[in-house]
Amino acid sequence: AGGGASQQEQFHFEFKVRCYMDPLKEPSCKVEANLLFHQAMNGVMKGNTPLSTKEALELAALRFQYDTLRGKLTPVDNITDLYMPHKMLNMLQINSRDWERAIMKKHSKMHLDDPNRSQQDIKKMIMN
């Protein structure tokens, strides 16, 4: 049986231990800042980070704006599932459409307040 040579991809994992003496200071390494951002978002979505309803709504609007700027357009049907913490959705038992409208309203207000906000600006807002 003839076959072409299979090409194996090599992965390199790097782990860093970091002590956050000043949690408001953004890491200087872009990769580290990006990983920290995604780790924080994951923690929020899984319910590991306590949030008020107002904070969750603001965070959802910021994340929606961030994904829109990245060109990662999200179908409107999934906004609530993608951007609101699942435990909060279950606990509050608020209609998904009501959350979508609230997220879109907050997103529109944030965009009008600063239409030139960059991805980096949004990341900083989320992390602080």
C-alpha positions in Angstrom: 0.0 0.0 0.0 1.5 3.2 -1.1 1.0 6.4 0.8 2.4 9.8 1.0 4.7 10.9 3.8 2.6 12.1 6.7 3.6 15.4 8.1 3.5 15.7 11.9 2.9 19.1 13.4 5.1 20.0 16.3 3.5 21.9 19.2 5.4 23.8 21.9 3.6 24.5 25.1 5.0 27.1 27.4 3.8 27.6 31.0 4.4 30.7 33.0 4.0 31.3 36.6 3.1 34.9 37.4 2.6 36.7 40.6 0.2 39.6 40.2 1.6 42.3 42.5 -0.3 45.0 40.6 -3.4 43.4 39.0 -4.4 46.6 37.2 -1.1 46.7 35.3 -1.4 45.0 31.9 1.3 42.4 31.1 3.9 43.7 28.7 3.9 40.4 26.7 1.1 40.5 24.1 0.7 36.7 24.2 0.4 36.7 28.0 -2.1 39.6 27.9 -4.2 37.7 25.3 -4.2 34.5 27.3 -5.1 36.4 30.5 -8.0 38.0 28.7 -9.4 34.7 27.4 -8.8 33.0 30.7 -10.8 35.8 32.4 -13.6 35.5 29.9 -13.8 31.8 30.4 -13.9 32.2 34.1 -16.8 34.6 33.8 -18.8 32.4 31.4 -18.4 29.4 33.7 -19.5 31.3 36.7 -16.2 31.3 38.5 -16.1 35.1 38.7 -19.0 36.7 40.6 -20.8 39.5 38.8 -23.8 41.6 39.3 -26.4 41.6 36.5 -25.3 45.1 35.5 -21.7 44.0 35.2 -22.6 41.0 33.2 -24.6 43.1 30.8 -21.8 45.6 30.4 -19.3 42.8 29.9 -21.5 41.1 27.3 -21.9 44.4 25.4 -18.1 44.9 25.4 -17.4 41.3 24.3 -20.0 41.7 21.5 -18.3 44.9 20.4 -14.8 43.3 20.6 -16.0 40.3 18.4 -17.6 42.7 16.0 -14.3 44.7 15.6 -12.4 41.4 15.1 -14.8 40.6 12.2 -16.2 37.6 14.2 -19.8 38.4 13.5 -22.1 36.6 15.8 -25.6 35.5 14.7 -28.2 37.4 16.7 -29.8 34.2 17.9 -26.7 33.3 19.9 -25.8 36.6 21.6 -27.3 35.6 24.9 -25.7 32.1 24.9 -22.3 33.4 23.8 -22.0 36.5 26.0 -24.0 36.0 29.2 -22.8 33.7 32.1 -24.8 30.5 31.9 -25.3 30.2 35.6 -26.7 33.7 35.7 -29.1 32.9 32.8 -30.4 29.8 34.6 -30.7 31.6 38.0 -32.5 34.7 36.8 -34.7 32.9 34.3 -35.1 36.0 32.1 -36.3 35.6 28.6 -33.4 35.2 26.1 -34.8 37.8 23.8 -34.9 40.4 26.7 -31.2 39.7 27.3 -30.5 40.1 23.6 -32.3 43.5 23.5 -30.5 44.7 26.6 -27.1 43.6 25.3 -27.7 45.3 21.9 -29.0 48.5 23.6 -25.9 48.6 25.8 -23.6 47.9 22.9 -25.2 50.7 20.8 -24.8 53.2 23.7 -21.1 52.2 24.2 -20.5 52.5 20.5 -22.1 56.0 20.4 -20.1 57.1 23.5 -16.8 56.2 21.7 -17.2 55.0 18.1 -13.4 54.9 17.6 -12.8 52.4 20.5 -10.1 49.8 19.4 -9.9 46.1 20.3 -7.1 46.9 22.7 -9.2 49.6 24.4 -12.0 47.1 24.9 -9.7 44.5 26.3 -8.3 47.0 28.8 -11.9 48.0 29.8 -12.8 44.3 30.3 -9.7 43.5 32.3 -10.1 46.4 34.6 
